[in-house]
Amino acid sequence: MARRLGVAQRLDEAKDKRQTGLRQMDADRRRIRNEILLDADVICSTLSGAGHEALASLPIDFETVIIDEAAQAVELSTIIPLRYGCKRCILVGDPKQLPPTVISPKASRLRYSQSLFKRMYDQSLQDVYLLSIQYRMHPDISAHPSAAFYGGALQDGPNMAQLTARPWHRDDLLAPFRFFSIKGQERTSRGHSFINPEEAQAALALYDRLVRSTPDFDFDGKVGCVTGYRGQMLELKRVFQQRYGSEIDKRIDFNTVDGFQGQEKDVIIFSLVRTGGGKKGGRDGGGGLGFLEDERRINVAVTRAKSSLFILGNADGLRDASKRDGLWRTLVGEAEHRGALRAVHKGSFVQTAI
């Protein structure tokens, strides 16, 4: 009995010692963290992270707060880092691209999806400074968004045509900007999203043509397949996996437009899906073109590519359906004027590349 009590006592002592050690480790971790933060000239965090007790418990103020992607943050989140007594707040963002993601339609109607950046942009335009030089896109790609969304103010950096030139540009079909007009049919998928199988097949044939045209170029991680609909994203994945196997997901980024904001790729294949034949009042918030009527979403999609932007869609249907605001009529007309509009089908990409 005494032996059992002795063993139990030693176990309790070991547990106490372990707990004491853990508490000391936690205290040391906090002390070291506080020392690092107090000694730092610049502290980076997310908006919500700026409210963490690690910062809130310290006697520090920030003279300047810089908030990146501020147009994608709701106002309440933007206020969090302003609690530290800053004298200067710099908001960096693009109100011409996607706003904060708000799931509740009622909250959106009550303007919860408006960012502080957008509010100040609308009410204090004299304090807005446009970063007007872009260093991402080939000039043939940047020409349309500059004219359509930024009033022609977006300028190309030095030598952008040379810096973004790629070997496949020698193939006329694979020039920096192409609008491939396809007589596809939009339909509703099982998940109530939209798909366009003909566009998915054309995207696959286009990618085949691309990799065949430049066999020595490593395309892994440099191609993005983008669409406005989750259903079409899954359809694109399915079609590509049938041809290339499941490993293709590691080589090509399949995503929705919303999921692609902030990213860039050498090549973007943009599947539009909608053909203009839908009815007004659909679940995606638009008429015959749905999400494609949101110019902020389109601006994101057409500014992700560095070297080549390939748009797949029904040019005639889009042109007819967009007469209300002219968004797609303008883009299709510009592509036609520049010789970038090509009527194609899946077999159009089969011929041997130059």
N, C-alpha and C positions, 0 to 999 in steps of 0.2 A: 504493500500500500504506500509506504513511504517512498519507494522507488518510483511508483507512478506519479506521485505528487512532485517529485524532483524533476521527472521528465517534462511534466506539464508546465512547471515553473520555468524550465529552460526554454521551452517552446514559446511561452509568453514573452520572455526576455528577448528572444530572437525576433519575434514579431514587433515588439516595441522598438528594438534597435533598427529594424528595417524601416518602420514608419518614420522614425527620427531621421534616418538617412534620406528617405524620400522627401521629407519636408525641407531638409537642408539643401538637397539638389534643386528643389523648386525655388527656394529662396535665392540660391546662387544664380539660377537661370534668370529670375526676375531682375536681380541686381545687375547682371551682365547686360541684359537687354536694355535696361534703363540707362546704363552707362553709354551704350552704343547710340541710343536715340538722342540722349542729351548732347552727345559729342558730334552728331551728324549735322552737316550743312544742308543736306537735302533729304527728305523722307518721302518715299513713294508708297502709295497705298490705293486701294479701291475706295470708292466713296463711302461704302458701309464700313470698311476697315478703319476709316478715319475716326469713327466713333468708338473704337475698341478701347477698353480700359487701359491698355498699354500706353496709349497716347493721352487719353483723357485724365489719367492720374498724375501726369507729369506737369511740372510748372513751366510749360513752354508756350510760346506764341509764334505764329508764322507771319512774317512780314508780307510774304507773297504766297498765294495759292494758285496753282495752275491746274485746271481741270480739262483733261483731254477727252475727246468724244463727248463733249458736253451736250450736244444736240440729241444724244441718245439716252440722256438721264432725266428722270422725272424731277420736278422742282424740289420736292422734299429731300431727295437723295443729294442733290447739289448743295443744299444748305448745310449738310453735316460738317464738311471741313471748314466752313466759315465760322465755326464756333470758337476758333483759336485766335481771334482778334486780328485777322489779317488786314493790312492797309491797302492791299492791291489784290484783286481777283482777276485772273485772265482765263476766259472761257475759250476753248478751241474746239471747233466742230463745224458741221456743214448742215445748215437747215434745209438744204436742197436734197438731202438724202434721208434715210429712214429715221423716224422719230422713236422715242422710247417704246419698248414692247409692253403693252398693257392688254391683258387678257379680257377684262370685263368691258363689254360694249357700253354699259351705262357709265362706267368711269371715263371711258374715252369721250363719250358725249358731253360729259361734264368737264372736259379738257384736262383730265389728269395726265393724259399722254403728252401734254405740251411741256417742253423743256424750258428751263430758265433761260437758256441760250436763245430759244426761239422768241420768248417773250421780250427779251432785251433787244433782239435783232429787229423785231417789229416796231418797238417803241423808241429805240435810241440808235437809229441807223448811222448817225454821225460817229458813233463810237465803235463801229465795226470796221475791221481791217481785212481786206481780202488777200489771202496768200495766192497770188494769181499765176504763179509759175508751177507747172506740173512736171515731175521728173519720172513718171511711170510709163505713160502710153506713147506708142507710135503716133505721129501727127495725124495719120489717116484715121486713127481711132478717136483721138481727142477732139477732132474737128466738130463732130456733131454735138457731144455734150457741152462743149464750150459755147456753141451758138444757141442750143436749145434751152440750156438750164442756167447759164452764167452770162448771158447777154454778150457773148464774144470776148469776155474779159479774161478767160482762162488761156494762158499762153504756154507754149512748149519751152522746156529748158533747152540749153545749147545742145546741138547735135543729137536730138532725140531720135531722128530717123535712122542715123547710123548706129546709135547705141542699142536700138531695139530691132534692128534688121536681123533676120534669121534665114538660114539656107532654104527653107521651104517656100520663101517668098518668090523664088524663081519660078515656081509653079503658079501660073496665073490664077488658078482656082483657089489657091491658098494665100492670096495676098493679105496684107494686114487687116483689111476690112472687107467682109463679104456678107451680103444678105441673101440667103438661099431660100427662094420661095418654093414651098412644098404644098401640094394639095392634100394635106392631111385632114383627118376628122377628129375633132375633140369629142371625148365621151367621158362619162362619169365612172370612176373606178369603184371598187367595192367599199373603199373607205370614204366615199362621198367627195373625194377630190377629183381633179380632172387629169386625164391622160390623153396623149396623142401618139399612138403606136407608130405611125408613119414618120413622125419627127424623130422618135427614138431610133428607128432603123436607119434613118438618114444620118443621125449623129454618129452611129457606129460606123457606117460606111465612110463618113468624113474622117473619123479618127483613123480608120484603116489607111485611107489615102495619105493622111498626114505622116504616119509612121513609116509608110513605104517610101514616101518622097525623100525622106532624110534618114536612112537606116543607121547612120553613124551618130545621130543625135540622141542623147539620153532624155526621153520625155517623162521619166518617172518624177512625179510630184510637180510637173510643170503644166498640167492640163486640168482645167476645171469644167465640169458639165453642170450648168446652172439653169434653173427653171423656177417659175413662180409657184409651183404646186408640188406638194409632197408626193402625190400619186405619180406624177411624171418623173420625179426623182427616183422613186422605186422602180418604175418601168425602165428608166435608163440603166439603172444598176442591173436589172434582170437581163436585159438585152446584151449588155457588155459582158456580164458573167457567163452567159451562154457561149459567147465567142472566145473569151480570154480566161475564163475560170474565176474563182473567187478572189484570187490574188490581185485582180484588176483594181479592187478597192484601195490597195496600197499605192497604186500608180496614178490613179485619177481621183480627183476630189469631186464627188457627187454631192450637190447641196442645193437648197433653196436660195433664192436671192437674199432673203432675210438672214439666213445663216452664213452668207458669204460676205456681208458687209465688213470692211476692214481688211479683207484679204486681197491677194493679187496672184495671178498666174501668167506665164508666158502666153498661153492659149486659153481662151474662153469659148466654149460652145454653149450658146444661149438658146434653149428651146422655149418658144413662146406658148405653145400648147393651144391657146384660144384662137379661133378662126373668125370670130365676129358673129357667129350664128346663135349665140346664147340669148337668153331673155333677161331683160332688166330686172334687178332685184335679187340676183343670185346670192348664194351664201357667202361668196367671197367679196361681197360689197360693191360689185360693179354691175354694168349692164352686159352687153355682148362681149366685152373684153375683160371684165372682172378686174383682177389685180393689175392687169396691163394698163389700166386707166390711171394708175397712181404714178405720176411722173417721178416721184422720189424713189420709188422702187426701180423704175426703169433706169434712172440715173445711176443707181448703185450697180445694176447689172452690166451696163455698157461701159463702166469705168474700171472694171476689174482686170482687164487684159493689158499686158505689156506689149506684146508683139503681134498678136492676131485675135480679132474678135469675129466669130462666125455666128450669125443670127439665123435660126431656123424658124420659119413661120409662113403663114399664108398671106402673101403680100396684098393680093386683091381684097381678101376678106378684112384684113386689118385696115387697109386704106379706106374701104367703104364704111366700116364700123366706127372709125375715129373721126368722122366728119364733125362731131360735136365740139371737139377740142383741138383737133388737128395734130395731136401728138404723134400718132403712127403714120398718118398721111404725110407729115413732114419728113419723118425718118425714111420711109419707103421712097418718097420722091427724091430725097437727097441721095440715097443709095443708087437710084436709077440714073440720076444726073451724073454721078461720079463713075458710072459704069460698074458699080459694085453689086447690082441686083442680078441674080442668076436664077432662072426657073430650073429646078432640078427635081430628080427623083432618086431613089436609092442607087440605081444603076449609074447615075451620072458621075459617081466618084470611083468607079471601078477601073477606068482607063489608067494606063501606066503614067505615073507622074513624070514631069520633066526633070 
